[in-house]
């Protein structure tokens, strides 16, 4: 039996049929993971760009409006109107805004307060309207569904409540009333 096994194993080691199958089995999943991760990264980058653009345009509108600063829901709608690529933006975006003093700077909490899609929409954590010449800090947080959640980058996104999130921040000075 031992001589028969050695004979078959020796013949198997000398044959070159099927040698490419091993490389194929090892490399194809790796190549597909890199390909799908690049698609996910491209879509994530585009969503991030649209969210930052929407926030900057909304902040510009607030900064230039004298005397009638929008409330949380109005400002959120302004951001979402300028960011059409964000899926379900109105329900998944949350804004935090607070006045800050340059001399004793205390920023927003390090973890953003995002919308929990499994429960009722929470009111904003902090959303304080600024007065004349107040320096304001605003942060937008959006939870989203990854395009390919089970491959590559879908596992690695910063998550809250099981969903990936992205944030954008801006600062502005409220113009005075005339």
Contact map, one row per residue, 1 for C-alpha under 8 A:
1111100000000000000000000000000000000000000000000000000000000000000000000000000000000000000000000000000000000000000000000000000000000000000000000000000000000000000000000000000000
1111110000000000000000000000000000000000000000000000000000000000000000000000000000000000000000000000000000000000000000000000000000000000000000000000000000000000000000000000000000
1111111000000000000000000000000000000000000000000000000000000000000000000000000000000000000000000000000000000000000000000000000000000000000000000000000000000000000000000000000000
1111111100000000000000000000000000000000000000000000000000000000000000000000000000000000000000000000000000000000000000000000000000000000000000000000000000000000000000000000000000
1111111110000000000000000000000000000000000000000000000000000000000000000000000000000000000000000000000000000000000000000000000000000000000000000000000000000000000000000000000000
0111111111000000000000000000000000000000000000000000000000000000000000000000000000000000000000000000000000000000000000000000000000000000000000000000000000000000000000000000000000
0011111111100000000000000000000000000000000000000000000000000000000000000000000000000000000000000000000000000000000000000000000000000000000000000000000000000000000000000000000000
0001111111110000000000000000000000000000000000000000000000000000000000000000000000000000000000000000000000000000000000000000000000000000000000000000000000000000000000000000000000
0000111111111000000000000000000000000000000000000000000000000000000000000000000000000000000000000000000000000000000000000000000000000000000000000000000000000000000000000000000000
0000011111111100000000000000000000000000000000000000000000000000000000000000000000000000000000000000000000000000000000000000000000000000000000000000000000000000000000000000000000
0000001111111110000000000000000000000000000000000000000000000000000000000000000000000000000000000000000000000000000000000000000000000000000000000000000000000000000000000000000000
0000000111111110000000000000000000000000000000000000000000000000000000000000000000000000000000000000000000000000000000000000000000000000000000000000000000000000000000000000000000
0000000011111111000000000000000000000000000000000000000000000000000000000000000000000000000000000000000000000000000000000000000000000000000000000000000000000000000000000000000000
0000000001111111000000000000000000000000000000000000000000000000000000000000000000000000000000000000000000000000000000000000000000000000000000000000000000000000000000000000000000
0000000000111111100000000000000000000000000000000000000000000000000000000000000000000000000000000000000000000000000000000000000000000000000000000000000000000000000000000000000000
0000000000001111111000000000000000000000000000000000000000000000000000000000000000000000000000000000000000000000000000000000000000000000000000000000000000000000000000000000000000
0000000000000011111000000000000000000000000000000000000000000000000000000000000000000000000000000000000000000000000000000000000000000000000000000000000000000000000000000000000000
0000000000000001111111000000000000000000000000000000000000000000000000000000000000000000000000000000000000000000000000000000000000000000000000000000000000000000000000000000000000
0000000000000001111111100000000000000000000000000000000000000000000000000000000000000000000000000000000000000000000000000000000000000000000000000000000000000000000000000000000000
0000000000000000011111110000000000000000000000000000000000000000000000000000000000000000000000000000000000000000000000000000000000000000000000000000000000000000000000000000000000
0000000000000000011111111000000000000000000000000000000000000000000000000000000000000000000000000000000000000000000000000000000000000000000000000000000000000000000000000000000000
0000000000000000011111111100000000000000000000000000000000000000000000000000000000000000000000000000000000000000000000000000000000000000000000000000000000000000000000000000000000
0000000000000000001111111110000000000000000000000000000000000000000000000000000000000000000000000000000000000000000000000000000000000000000000000000000000000000000000000000000000
0000000000000000000111111111000000000000000000000000000000000000000000000000000000000000000000000000000000000000000000000000000000000000000000000000000000000000000000000000000000
0000000000000000000011111111100000000000000000000000000000000000000000000000000000000000000000000000000000000000000000000000000000000000000000000000000000000000000000000000000000
0000000000000000000001111111110000000000000000000000000000000000000000000000000000000000000000000000000000000000000000000000000000000000000000000000000000000000000000000000000000
0000000000000000000000111111111000000000000000000000000000000000000000000000000000000000000000000000000000000000000000000000000000000000000000000000000000000000000000000000000000
0000000000000000000000011111111100000000000000000000000000000000000000000000000000000000000000000000000000000000000000000000000000000000000000000000000000000000000000000000000000
0000000000000000000000001111111110000000000000000000000000000000000000000000000000000000000000000000000000000000000000000000000000000000000000000000000000000000000000000000000000
0000000000000000000000000111111111000000000000000000000000000000000000000000000000000000000000000000000000000000000000000000000000000000000000000000000000000000000000000000000000
0000000000000000000000000011111111100000000000000000000000000000000000000000000000000000000000000000000000000000000000000000000000000000000000000000000000000000000000000000000000
0000000000000000000000000001111111110000000000000000000000000000000000000000000000000000000000000000000000000000000000000000000000000000000000000000000000000000000000000000000000
0000000000000000000000000000111111111000000000000000000000000000000000000000000000000000000000000000000000000000000000000000000000000000000000000000001100000000000000000000000000
0000000000000000000000000000011111111100000000000000000000000000000000000000000000000000000000000000000000000000000000000000000000000000000000000000000100000000000000000000000000
0000000000000000000000000000001111111110000000000000000000000000000000000000000000000000000000000000000000000000000000000000000000000000000000000000000000000000000000000000000000
0000000000000000000000000000000111111111000000000000000000000000000000000000000000000000000000000000000000000000000000000000000000000000000000000001001100000000000000000000000000
0000000000000000000000000000000011111111100000000000000000000000000000000000000000000000000000000000000000000000000000000000000000000000000000000000001111000000000000000000000000
0000000000000000000000000000000001111111110000000000000000000000000000000000000000000000000000000000000000000000000000000000000000000000000000000000000000000000000000000000000000
0000000000000000000000000000000000111111111000000000000000000000000000000000000000000000000000000000000000000000000000000000000000000000000000000000000000000000000000000000000000
0000000000000000000000000000000000011111111100000000000000000000000000000000000000000000000000000000000000000000000000000000000000000000000000000111000011000000000000000000000000
0000000000000000000000000000000000001111111110000000000000000000000000000000000000000000000000000000000000000000000000000000000000000000000000000000000010000000000000000000000000
0000000000000000000000000000000000000111111111000000000000000000000000000000000000000000000000000000000000000000000000000000000000000000000000000000000000000000000000000000000000
0000000000000000000000000000000000000011111111100000000000000000000000000000000000000000000000000000000000000000000000000000000000000000000000000010000000000000000000000000000000
0000000000000000000000000000000000000001111111110000000000000000000000000000000000000000000000000000000000000000000000000000000000000000000000000000000000000000000000000000000000
0000000000000000000000000000000000000000111111111000000000000000000000000000000000000000000000000000000000000000000000000000000000000000000000000000000000000000000000000000000000
0000000000000000000000000000000000000000011111111100000000000000000000000000000000001000000000000000000000000000000000000000000000000000000000000000000000000000000000000000000000
0000000000000000000000000000000000000000001111111110000000000000000000000000000000001100000000000000000000000000000000000000000000000000000000000000000000000000000000000000000000
0000000000000000000000000000000000000000000111111111000000000000000000000000000000000000000000000000000000000000000000000000000000000000000000000000000000000000000001110000000000
0000000000000000000000000000000000000000000011111111100000000000000000000000000000000000000000000000000000000000000000000000000000000000000000000000000000000000000000000000000000
0000000000000000000000000000000000000000000001111111110000000000000000000000000001111100000000000000000000000000000000000000000000000000000000000000000000000000000000000000000000
0000000000000000000000000000000000000000000000111111111000000000000000000000001100100100000000000000000000000000000000000000000000000000000000000000000000000000000000010000000000
0000000000000000000000000000000000000000000000011111111100000000000000000000000000000000000000000000000000000000000000000000000000000000000000000000000000000000000000011000000000
0000000000000000000000000000000000000000000000001111111110000000000000000000000001100000000000000000000000000000000000000000000000000000000000000000000000000000000000000000000000
0000000000000000000000000000000000000000000000000111111111000000000000000000011111100000000000000000000000000000000000000000000000000000000000000000000000000000000000000000000000
0000000000000000000000000000000000000000000000000011111111100000000000000000001000000000000000000000000000000000000000000000000000000000000100000000000000000000000000011100000000
0000000000000000000000000000000000000000000000000001111111110000000000000000000000000000000000000000000000000000000000000000000000000000000000000000000000000000000000000100000000
0000000000000000000000000000000000000000000000000000111111111000000000000000001001000000000000000000000000000000000000000000000000000000000000000000000000000000000000000000000000
0000000000000000000000000000000000000000000000000000011111111100000000000010011001000000000000000000000000000000000000000000000000000000000000000000000000000000000000000000000000
0000000000000000000000000000000000000000000000000000001111111110000000000000000000000000000000000000000000000000000000000000000000000000000000000000000000000000000000000101000000
0000000000000000000000000000000000000000000000000000000111111111000000000000000000000000000000000000000000000000000000000000000000000000000000000000000000000000000000000000000000
0000000000000000000000000000000000000000000000000000000011111111100000000000000000000000000000000000000000000000000000000000000000000000000000000000000000000000000000000000000000
0000000000000000000000000000000000000000000000000000000001111111110011000000000000000000000000000000000000000000000000000000000000000000000000000000000000000000000000000000010000
0000000000000000000000000000000000000000000000000000000000111111110000000000000000000000000000000000000000000000000000000000000000000000000000000000000000000000000000000001111000
0000000000000000000000000000000000000000000000000000000000011111110000000000000000000000000000000000000000000000000000000000000000000000000000000000000000000000000000000000011000
0000000000000000000000000000000000000000000000000000000000001111111110000000000000000000000000000000000000000000000000000000000000000000000000000000000000000000000000000000001000
0000000000000000000000000000000000000000000000000000000000000111111110000000000000000000000000000000000000000000000000000000000000000000000000000000000000000000000000000000011111
0000000000000000000000000000000000000000000000000000000000000000111110000000000000000000000000000000000000000000000000000000000000000000000000000000000000000000000000000000000111
0000000000000000000000000000000000000000000000000000000000000000111111000000000000000000000000000000000000000000000000000000000000000000000000000000000000000000000000000000000000
0000000000000000000000000000000000000000000000000000000000000100111111100000000000000000000000000000000000000000000000000000000010000000000000000000000000000000000000000000000000
0000000000000000000000000000000000000000000000000000000000000100000111111110000000000000000000000000000000000000000000000000000000000000000000000000000000000000000000000000000000
0000000000000000000000000000000000000000000000000000000000000000000011111110000000000000000000000000000000000000000000000000000010000000000000000000000000000000000000000000000000
0000000000000000000000000000000000000000000000000000000000000000000001111111000000000000000000100000000000000000000000000001001000000000000000000000000000000000000000000000000000
0000000000000000000000000000000000000000000000000000000000000000000001111111100000000000000000000000000000000000000000000000000000000000000000000000000000000000000000000000000000
0000000000000000000000000000000000000000000000000000000000000000000001111111110000000000000000000000000000000000000000000000000000000000000000000000000000000000000000000000000000
0000000000000000000000000000000000000000000000000000000001000000000001111111111000000000000000000000000000000000000000000000000000000000000000000000000000000000000000000000000000
0000000000000000000000000000000000000000000000000000000000000000000000011111111100000000010011100000000000000000000000000000000000000000000000000000000000000000000000000000000000
0000000000000000000000000000000000000000000000000000000000000000000000001111111110000000010000000000000000000000000000000000000000000000000000000000000000000000000000000000000000
0000000000000000000000000000000000000000000000000000010001000000000000000111111111000000000000000000000000000000000000000000000000000000000000000000000000000000000000000000000000
0000000000000000000000000000000000000000000000000010011011000000000000000011111111100000000000000000000000000000000000000000000000000000000000000000000000000000000000000000000000
0000000000000000000000000000000000000000000000000010010000000000000000000001111111110100110000000000000000000000000000000000000000000000000000000000000000000000000000000000000000
0000000000000000000000000000000000000000000000000000010000000000000000000000111111110000000000000000000000000000000000000000000000000000000000000000000000000000000000000000000000
0000000000000000000000000000000000000000000000000100110011000000000000000000011111110000000000000000000000000000000000000000000000000000000000000000000000000000000000000000000000
0000000000000000000000000000000000000000000000000110110000000000000000000000001111111100000000000000000000000000000000000000000000000000000000000000000000000000000000000000000000
0000000000000000000000000000000000000000000000000100000000000000000000000000000111111110000000000000000000000000000000000000000000000000000000000000000000000000000000000000000000
0000000000000000000000000000000000000000000001100100000000000000000000000000000000111110000000000000000000000000000000000000000000000000000000000000000000000000000000000000000000
0000000000000000000000000000000000000000000000100110000000000000000000000000000100111111100000000000000000000000000000000000000000000000000000000000000000000000000000000000000000
0000000000000000000000000000000000000000000000000000000000000000000000000000000000011111100000000000000000000000000000000000000000000000000000010000000000000000000000000000000000
0000000000000000000000000000000000000000000000000000000000000000000000000000000000000111111100000000000000000000000000000000000000000000000000000000000000000000000000000000000000
0000000000000000000000000000000000000000000000000000000000000000000000000000000100000111111110000000000000000000000000000000000000000000000001000000000000000000000000000000000000
0000000000000000000000000000000000000000000000000000000000000000000000000001100100000001111110000000000000000000000000000000000000000000000000000000000000000000000000000000000000
0000000000000000000000000000000000000000000000000000000000000000000000000000000000000001111110000000000000000000001010001000000000000000000000000000000000000000000000000000000000
0000000000000000000000000000000000000000000000000000000000000000000000000000000000000001111111000000000000000000011110000000000000000000000001110000000000000000000000000000000000
0000000000000000000000000000000000000000000000000000000000000000000000000001000000000000111111100000000000000000011000000000000000000000000111100000000000000000000000000000000000
0000000000000000000000000000000000000000000000000000000000000000000000000001000000000000000111110000000000000000111000000001000000000000000111000000000000000000000000000000000000
0000000000000000000000000000000000000000000000000000000000000000000000010001000000000000000011111000000000000000000000000001001000000000011110000000000000000000000000000000000000
0000000000000000000000000000000000000000000000000000000000000000000000000000000000000000000001111100000000000000100000000001111000000000011100000000000000000000000000000000000000
0000000000000000000000000000000000000000000000000000000000000000000000000000000000000000000000111110000000000000000000000000011110000001111000000000000000000000000000000000000000
0000000000000000000000000000000000000000000000000000000000000000000000000000000000000000000000011111000000010000000000000000011111000001110000000000000000000000000000000000000000
0000000000000000000000000000000000000000000000000000000000000000000000000000000000000000000000001111100000000000000000000000000111000111100000000000000000000000000000000000000000
0000000000000000000000000000000000000000000000000000000000000000000000000000000000000000000000000111110111100000000000000000000000000111100000000000000000000000000000000000000000
0000000000000000000000000000000000000000000000000000000000000000000000000000000000000000000000000011111111000000000000000000000000000010000000000000000000000000000000000000000000
0000000000000000000000000000000000000000000000000000000000000000000000000000000000000000000000000001111110000000000000000000000000000010000000000000000000000000000000000000000000
0000000000000000000000000000000000000000000000000000000000000000000000000000000000000000000000000000111110000000000000000000000000000000000000000000000000000000000000000000000000
0000000000000000000000000000000000000000000000000000000000000000000000000000000000000000000000000001111111000000000000000000000000000000000000000000000000000000000000000000000000
0000000000000000000000000000000000000000000000000000000000000000000000000000000000000000000000000001111111100000000000000000000000000000000000000000000000000000000000000000000000
0000000000000000000000000000000000000000000000000000000000000000000000000000000000000000000000000001100111110000000000000000000000000000000000000000000000000000000000000000000000
0000000000000000000000000000000000000000000000000000000000000000000000000000000000000000000000000001000011111000000000000000000000000000100000000000000000000000000000000000000000
0000000000000000000000000000000000000000000000000000000000000000000000000000000000000000000000000100000001111100000000000000000000000000100000000000000000000000000000000000000000
0000000000000000000000000000000000000000000000000000000000000000000000000000000000000000000000000000000000111111000000000000000000000000000000000000000000000000000000000000000000
0000000000000000000000000000000000000000000000000000000000000000000000000000000000000000000000000000000000011111000000000000000000000000000000000000000000000000000000000000000000
0000000000000000000000000000000000000000000000000000000000000000000000000000000000000000000000000000000000001111100000000000000000000000000000000000000000000000000000000000000000
0000000000000000000000000000000000000000000000000000000000000000000000000000000000000000000000000000000000001111110000000000000000000000001010000000000000000000000000100000000000
0000000000000000000000000000000000000000000000000000000000000000000000000000000000000000000001010000000000000011111000000000100000000000000010000000000000000000000000000000000000
0000000000000000000000000000000000000000000000000000000000000000000000000000000000000000000111000000000000000001111100000000000000000000000011100000000000000001000010000000000000
0000000000000000000000000000000000000000000000000000000000000000000000000000000000000000001111000000000000000000111110001100000000000000000011100000000000000000000000000000000000
0000000000000000000000000000000000000000000000000000000000000000000000000000000000000000000100000000000000000000011111111100000000000000000000000000000000000000100000000000000000
0000000000000000000000000000000000000000000000000000000000000000000000000000000000000000001100000000000000000000001111111000000000000000000000000000000000000000000000000000000000
0000000000000000000000000000000000000000000000000000000000000000000000000000000000000000000000000000000000000000000111110000000000000000000000000000000000000000000000000000000000
0000000000000000000000000000000000000000000000000000000000000000000000000000000000000000000000000000000000000000000111111000000000000000000000000000000000000000000000000000000000
0000000000000000000000000000000000000000000000000000000000000000000000000000000000000000000000000000000000000000000111111100000000000000000000000000000000000000000000000000000000
0000000000000000000000000000000000000000000000000000000000000000000000000000000000000000001000000000000000000000001110111110000000000000000000000000000000000000000000000000000000
0000000000000000000000000000000000000000000000000000000000000000000000000000000000000000000000000000000000000000001100011111000000000000000000000000000000000000000000000000000000
0000000000000000000000000000000000000000000000000000000000000000000000000000000000000000000000000000000000000000000000001111100000000000000000000000000000000000000000000000000000
0000000000000000000000000000000000000000000000000000000000000000000000010000000000000000000001110000000000000000000000000111111000000000000000000000000000000000000000000000000000
0000000000000000000000000000000000000000000000000000000000000000000000000000000000000000000000010000000000000000100000000011111000000000000000000000000000000000000000000000000000
0000000000000000000000000000000000000000000000000000000000000000000000000000000000000000000000011100000000000000000000000001111100000000000000000000000000000000000000000000000000
0000000000000000000000000000000000000000000000000000000000000000000000010000000000000000000000111100000000000000000000000001111110000000000000000000000000000000000000000000000000
0000000000000000000000000000000000000000000000000000000000000000000000000000000000000000000000001110000000000000000000000000011111000000000000000000000000000000000000000000000000
0000000000000000000000000000000000000000000000000000000000000000000010100000000000000000000000001110000000000000000000000000001111100000000000000000000000000000000000000000000000
0000000000000000000000000000000000000000000000000000000000000000000000000000000000000000000000000110000000000000000000000000000111110111000000000000000000000000000000000000010000
0000000000000000000000000000000000000000000000000000000000000000000000000000000000000000000000000000000000000000000000000000000011111100000000000000000000000000000000000000010100
0000000000000000000000000000000000000000000000000000000000000000000000000000000000000000000000000000000000000000000000000000000001111100000000000000000000000000000000000000011110
0000000000000000000000000000000000000000000000000000000000000000000000000000000000000000000000000000000000000000000000000000000000111110000000000000000000000000000000000000111100
0000000000000000000000000000000000000000000000000000000000000000000000000000000000000000000000000011000000000000000000000000000001111111000000000000000000000000000000000000110000
0000000000000000000000000000000000000000000000000000000000000000000000000000000000000000000000000011110000000000000000000000000001001111100000000000000000000000000000000011110000
0000000000000000000000000000000000000000000000000000000000000000000000000000000000000000000000001111000000000000000000000000000001000111110000000000000000000000000000000011110000
0000000000000000000000000000000000000000000000000000000000000000000000000000000000000000000000001111000000110000000000000000000000000011111000000000000000000000000000001111000000
0000000000000000000000000000000000000000000000000000000000000000000000000000000000000000000000111100000000000000000000000000000000000001111100000000000000000000000000001110000000
0000000000000000000000000000000000000000000000000000000000000000000000000000000000000000000000111000000000000001000000000000000000000000111110000000000000000000000000111100000000
0000000000000000000000000000000000000000000000000000001000000000000000000000000000000000000011110000000000000000000000000000000000000000011111000000000000000000000000111000000000
0000000000000000000000000000000000000000000000000000000000000000000000000000000000000000000011100000000000000001111000000000000000000000001111100000000000000000000011110000000000
0000000000000000000000000000000000000000000000000000000000000000000000000000000000000000100111000000000000000000011000000000000000000000000111110000000000000000000011100000000000
0000000000000000000000000000000000000000000000000000000000000000000000000000000000000000000110000000000000000000011000000000000000000000000011111000000000000001001111000000000000
0000000000000000000000000000000000000000000000000000000000000000000000000000000000000010000100000000000000000000000000000000000000000000000001111100000000000000001110000000000000
0000000000000000000000000000000000000000000000000000000000000000000000000000000000000000000000000000000000000000000000000000000000000000000000111110100000000000001100000000000000
0000000000000000000000000000000000000001000000000000000000000000000000000000000000000000000000000000000000000000000000000000000000000000000000011111100001000000000100000000000000
0000000000000000000000000000000000000001001000000000000000000000000000000000000000000000000000000000000000000000000000000000000000000000000000001111100001000000000000000000000000
0000000000000000000000000000000000010001000000000000000000000000000000000000000000000000000000000000000000000000000000000000000000000000000000000111111001000000000000000000000000
0000000000000000000000000000000000000000000000000000000000000000000000000000000000000000000000000000000000000000000000000000000000000000000000001111111011100000000000000000000000
0000000000000000000000000000000000000000000000000000000000000000000000000000000000000000000000000000000000000000000000000000000000000000000000000001111101100000000000000000000000
0000000000000000000000000000000010011000000000000000000000000000000000000000000000000000000000000000000000000000000000000000000000000000000000000001111111100000000000000000000000
0000000000000000000000000000000011011000000000000000000000000000000000000000000000000000000000000000000000000000000000000000000000000000000000000000011111110000000000000000000000
0000000000000000000000000000000000001001100000000000000000000000000000000000000000000000000000000000000000000000000000000000000000000000000000000000101111111000000000000000000000
0000000000000000000000000000000000001001000000000000000000000000000000000000000000000000000000000000000000000000000000000000000000000000000000000111111111111000000000000000000000
0000000000000000000000000000000000000000000000000000000000000000000000000000000000000000000000000000000000000000000000000000000000000000000000000000111111111000000000000000000000
0000000000000000000000000000000000000000000000000000000000000000000000000000000000000000000000000000000000000000000000000000000000000000000000000000000111111100000000000000000000
0000000000000000000000000000000000000000000000000000000000000000000000000000000000000000000000000000000000000000000000000000000000000000000000000000000011111110000110000000000000
0000000000000000000000000000000000000000000000000000000000000000000000000000000000000000000000000000000000000000000000000000000000000000000000000000000000011111000111000000000000
0000000000000000000000000000000000000000000000000000000000000000000000000000000000000000000000000000000000000000000000000000000000000000000000000000000000001111111110000000000000
0000000000000000000000000000000000000000000000000000000000000000000000000000000000000000000000000000000000000000010000000000000000000000000000100000000000000111111110000000000000
0000000000000000000000000000000000000000000000000000000000000000000000000000000000000000000000000000000000000000000100000000000000000000000000000000000000000011111000000000000000
0000000000000000000000000000000000000000000000000000000000000000000000000000000000000000000000000000000000000000000000000000000000000000000000000000000000000011111100000000000000
0000000000000000000000000000000000000000000000000000000000000000000000000000000000000000000000000000000000000000000000000000000000000000000000111000000000000011111110000000000000
0000000000000000000000000000000000000000000000000000000000000000000000000000000000000000000000000000000000000000000000000000000000000000000000111100000000001111011111000000000000
0000000000000000000000000000000000000000000000000000000000000000000000000000000000000000000000000000000000000000010000000000000000000000000011110000000000001111001111100000000000
0000000000000000000000000000000000000000000000010000000000000000000000000000000000000000000000000000000000000000000000000000000000000000000011100000000000000100000111110000000000
0000000000000000000000000000000000000000000000010000000000000000000000000000000000000000000000000000000000000001000000000000000000000000001111000000000000000000000011111000000000
0000000000000000000000000000000000000000000000010011001000000000000000000000000000000000000000000000000000000000000000000000000000000000001110000000000000000000000001111100000000
0000000000000000000000000000000000000000000000000001001000000000000000000000000000000000000000000000000000000000000000000000000000000000111100000000000000000000000000111110000000
0000000000000000000000000000000000000000000000000000001100100000000000000000000000000000000000000000000000000000000000000000000000000000111000000000000000000000000000011111000000
0000000000000000000000000000000000000000000000000000000000000000000000000000000000000000000000000000000000000000000000000000000000000011110000000000000000000000000000001111100000
0000000000000000000000000000000000000000000000000000000000100010000000000000000000000000000000000000000000000000000000000000000000000011100000000000000000000000000000000111110000
0000000000000000000000000000000000000000000000000000000000000010000000000000000000000000000000000000000000000000000000000000000000001111000000000000000000000000000000000011111000
0000000000000000000000000000000000000000000000000000000000000111010000000000000000000000000000000000000000000000000000000000000001111111000000000000000000000000000000000001111100
0000000000000000000000000000000000000000000000000000000000000011110000000000000000000000000000000000000000000000000000000000000000011000000000000000000000000000000000000000111110
0000000000000000000000000000000000000000000000000000000000000000011000000000000000000000000000000000000000000000000000000000000000111000000000000000000000000000000000000000011111
0000000000000000000000000000000000000000000000000000000000000000011000000000000000000000000000000000000000000000000000000000000000010000000000000000000000000000000000000000001111
0000000000000000000000000000000000000000000000000000000000000000011000000000000000000000000000000000000000000000000000000000000000000000000000000000000000000000000000000000000111
